[in-house]
Amino acid sequence: MNQSTDRLRDVLIIGSGAAGGAAAAHLSAAGHDVLVLERDPEERIKPCGGGMAASVQQWFPFSLEPAVEQVIRRVDFSWCLEDPVVAELPGEAPFWIVRRERLDRLLAEQAIQAGAEHMVDVEVSDVSRHSDNWEVTAKDGRRWRSRAVVIADGSSSPWPQQLGIGARKVQTASTMSVRLEGQGTLEDGTTRFEFGLVKQGFAWAFPLAGGVNIGVGSFIGNQDADPESVLAKLLPDLGFEPDAGMRQRGQLRVWNGHHRLDGDGIVVVGDAASLCDPFLAEGLRPALMSGCEAAQHLDGWLKGEQRDLRAYSRAMRMRWGDSMAWGRRIAQAFYRFPGVGYQLGIKRPTAPRRIAQILSGEMGYGDIAQRVIKRLLLQRG
């Protein structure tokens, strides 16, 4: 099929995950002509954690609660399945667990209601600038033109590096995600973080309505941890068979430095922008944040109120990157000496509350980083 359209869109969004969906919902609500291009032909189960601070609701004019399956009140930590630490989360409903495919669908539906178009089974083969506009070409020959482009197609996206935006050198965490039916021994309203079983990383278990998302992630070094051996120990501890669940391996781009996230009429958002927290692997909040932030700046640029999109990159640096710069330093110290990190970090009386405040968005890594890093490096031996 060799099909092109003469219609010039305002915005083409490549990818309909959380970041792309957030951008589409806001841009279409602002009256822009938006087309979302999604590679998958049908809804795909996404067994990633699905945890996000409830404070993200303030960025949306519609309720996200239809996608929320659990409200987390407590976080349990363990070291090699023992030595437990419990943190009660502060505030009212500070942390939500969503089923990712349900959240993506909710955002897509809101965008479509506001006038956006959504096309599936589109594998993009080229993104290029022609004169004052962008042209996006699919592998089957279809082409679309637009004034602006949002790159939102996740950690495997080739476009940021090809187009010279985002991280120049990508750093990834090796992950395995598992979706399980039933909650085993995991209680409603409780998440679990397991350190010790995973070399230079950790495992997590987040409850859904009638299910659990479990993940194993290795964050620094050679990332040669065997997630299957970790799951064989962790799953029975959570009340499941060692080989239970639908499993999905992945490479997750993590934050590794300040980079420009914009170009001439183009922005990169979410995992494609390498925004994932390098310490706690939080990716959903920065995905939604970047999608909303990008939409705000694109709206101003499309209306002629902004000369360029550099303010988007500056905003993400201030709102997210400055904290992640400290988070990366904490991760490097913690995961090189995880046993010391657990004793001096997680087991410290104030530490669980601090982690809970970071997860809930009340606090950034910069608020605790210098004390934590100094403690880890001075006492690692």
N, C-alpha and C positions, 0 to 999 in steps of 0.2 A: 504494500500500500504506500503510495507516494502522495500524501495529502497535506496541503498547507492551508492556512487561513489568512486572509488579509486583515482580519479583525485585530486591532492592536489592544491588548489587555493592559490594565494598569499594573497588575502583579501576577506573575507565575510563581507558584510555591511548589517546590520539588520535595515531596514527602508529606504524609498526612499523620505523622505521629503527634506527640504532645506539643512540641515546639511549632511545627507547621500548622497544626490545628488551632493553636492559640493565636498565631499571626493571622490566619485566615478569618477567624471569628471577629477579631478586632478590625481588620482592614475592610471586610465586607460590611460590617456594621457602620463604618465611617463612610460608606457609599462608594467604595472603589470596586472596579471590575476585577474580580479575583478568580483565578483558575488554579485548582490544586491537582497536581499530577502524582498519583500513587502507583508504585511498582507492583504491589501485590494485587492479584485479581480478586481476592476475597479476604474477608477479615481473618487475621492471623492471631493465634493465641500467643501472648507475650508473657512468659513466666517470670519476667524481671520483678524486682522487689515490690514496686508500686507504692512506696512510702513517700509522703510529702507533707510538709507543714500545712496545717489548716489555714495559716495566714495567707496562702496563695489565693484564697477566695477574694481578697480585697482587690485583686487585679481584674476581676471579671464581673460584668453587669448581670450575669445569670448564675444560678446556683450550680455548683459542682457536686453537690451532695448526692445526686442520682448515681454517680460513679463511685461513691465511697462505700466500702464494705465493712470496714472496721475503724473504730476510733481508739487510738492507742493511749493507754494510761500508764503503762509500766514497761520498762526495758530490763530484760535479764541478760547479764553477762556471765560467761564461764571461760575457764582455761582448761583445755583438754577435757571438757565435759564436767569438770569439778570446779571447786573454789568459786562459788557463785557470788555475784554482786547484783543487787536489785536497785533500780532507780525509778522512783515515781516521777512522772512527767509533770512539769508545772503548768499552771493555767488551765483554761477551759478548752478541751479538745485541741491540743497543740499539734497532734500528728495523726494523719489519716493514712489508711491503706486503701488503694484503689485497684481494681482489676484493669490493667492497662488498656486492654482492647475496648473496655467499656468507656473509659475516659476519652480515648481517641475518637470513639463513635460519637460521644456527647459533643465534643468540640466540633467535629465535622458537621453534625446536625445543626448546631447553632450557626455555623458559617453558611450552610446552605439556606437556612431560614432567612438569613440576612442578605441572600442574593448570590453567594459564591457558587461556582460550579466545581464539581468533584469528579475526576476521571480516574478509573482504576485500570490495572493491567497496562501501565505505561512505563516502559523501561527507557530511561533517558540515555541517549548516546552522545549528545553534544550540547554544550551551553556556550554560546559565543556572542560577542558584542558586534553589532552591525550599525554603524553610524550612531544615532542617538538611542537605539533600542537594543533589546536582547532577543535572541532567537534560541529556542529550546527545541531540539530534534529528538524524536524517539527512534528506537531501533527499527521500527516498521515503516519509517519514513515520514510519519506525521510531524508537523512543525507548528510551533506557536510563537507569536511575537508579543513582547510586553515592554513597558517602560522600566519595570523593575523585576528583580528575581530574588526569591528567598530560598536559600539552600537549607533544607531541613530533612535530609534523607539519612541521618544517623551516622553511627561510628564507621560504617564502611564507605561513606561518601568519598568519591574521588575528586569532587569539584573544588573544595577549598584550596588544596595544593595546586591544582591545575590553574586556578584563577587567581592565585596569589593572595588569598585571604585566609585568616585563621592560623592555626599552628603550622609553622614551617617544618618542624620535626615532630611527628605525632608520637605521643607516649601512650601505650595501651596497658590495661589490666586484663589478664586472662580470667574469664569467668565461665561458670557453668550454672545455669538456672534450672530449677525443677518446679513443676506445678504438680501438686498432690491433691487428691480428693480426701476430704475429712481433715480434721485438725490434729489428730493424734493427741499428745499430751499438752500441746500448746493451747493456752487459755485465751478466750476472747479478750481483746484489749491489751495483749502482751506480745512484744517482739523479743527475739532472742539474737544475741550476738555471741559467737563462739570464736575465741582466739586460742591459739596453741595448736590446733589440728592442722591449720593451713600455714605453709611456709610463706613468710612475708605477705601475709594477708589475713583474711578472716572469713567466717561463714555467717550467714544470717537466715532467720526464719521469720516471715511476716504472715500473720493470719488473714485469710479472706473469709467471706461468708461461706462456710462449708468447705474450706480448702486452705492450703498453705502454699506460699511461694518461698522456696529455699534457694539460696545462692552461695557459691563459693568463689572468692576472688583473690587473686595474687597480684600485688600492686607494684613491687619493685624487684630488681634482680633478674634472674633468668626465667622466673615464673615457670619452674619445672614441677610445681606441685601437681600431684595426681588427684584431681577432684573426685574421682570414683572412690578412691580409698578413704577420702575424707567423708563422703556421703555414706559409705558402708559403716562408719562409726557413728556419724551424727544422726542418721535417720532412725536407727533403733532407739537412740536416746530420746527422740521426739515421738516415739510410738509407731514408727512405720517400718516396713520391710526394707532391708538394705538396698534392694534394687528397684524400689517403688518409684513411680512418677514419670512424667514426660520431661525429658532432659534436652537442654539446648546449650551448646557451647558458643562462646562469643569472645570478641575482643572489644573492650570498652575504652574509648578514648577518654583520658583523664586530663585535667587541667595541668599544664606544664609551662606556664609563663604567659605574660601579657602579649597579646597579638591584636592586630587590627582585624576586626570582624566585618568590615565593610569595604566596598569598592565603589565604582561608578555605577550607581543604581542597583547595587547588589549587596546582600547581607547574608551571613551564615549564622544559624541558630542551633541550640540544643546540642546533642552529642556530636553532630558534624563540626561544631565550633569548639570541641574539646573542653567542655565546661564542667564535666563530671568531677565531683569532689574527690581528690586523690587520697583522702584518708578514710572517709566513711562511705564512699561510693554513691553519694546522693546525686542523682541525675535528673530527677523529675522536677524539682523546684527550679534549678537553673534553666531547664528546657522551657518551662512555662514562663519564667521571668524573661528569658531572651526573646521568646515569641511575642510577648506583650510589648516589650521594650522596642523591638524591631518594628512592630506595627505602628507604634506611636511616631517613630522617627520617619518611617516611610510615608506616613500620612502627611506629615509636615513637608517632606521633600516633594511628594507628588503634587501638593497644593502650591508649591513655589515658596513656602515659608522658610525652608532650609536650603542652603546652597549645596550641601552634600550630606552624607550620612555618617560623618565622623563622630557626631555626638552620640550615636548608638554605641560605638566602640568605647567611648569615654564613659558612658553610663554603665556599661557592663563591667568595665574595670573597677569603677567605684562601688557598684552595688554587689559585685560577686568576686571579681578577680583579686582585689586587695586582700580579702579574707582568705581566698584559696592560695595565695602566695605563702601565707603563714601555714595553712593546712598542709601544703606540700612539704614544708620543712618539718612539721610535726610527723607526717607520714614517713619521711625518710629516716628520722630518728627512731620512731616507734617500731617500724617493721624490720629494721636491722637488728634491733634488740627487743623482740616482742615480749619475752619473759619479764625483762626489766620494765618494759612499758606497761605491762599488765599490773605489776606490783606497785609501780610508782604513779601510774596514770589512772587506770580503771579502778584500782582498789583504794585510791586516795579518797578520803571522806567526801570531798567536794566534787570529785571528778564525774561521777555519774550524772549529777545535776547539770554540770557544765555541758556534757555531751548532749543531754536532753535539751538544753537551751539552744545549742547549736542546731540540732535537728529541727527544733520548733521555729527556728528563725529569730529567736530573741537575742542571740549573741553570735558574733563572728569569731573566727579563729584568732584574729588579731588581739582580741580581748584577753586571751589566755596563753598565747603562743610563747612569748619569751620565757615565762616561768616554766612552762612545760618542757620546752626544748632544753633549757639549762639544767633542769632536774634530770632529764633522761641522759644527757651527754655526760654530766658530772658523775652520775652514779651507775653507769652501765657496766662497770667492771666490778 
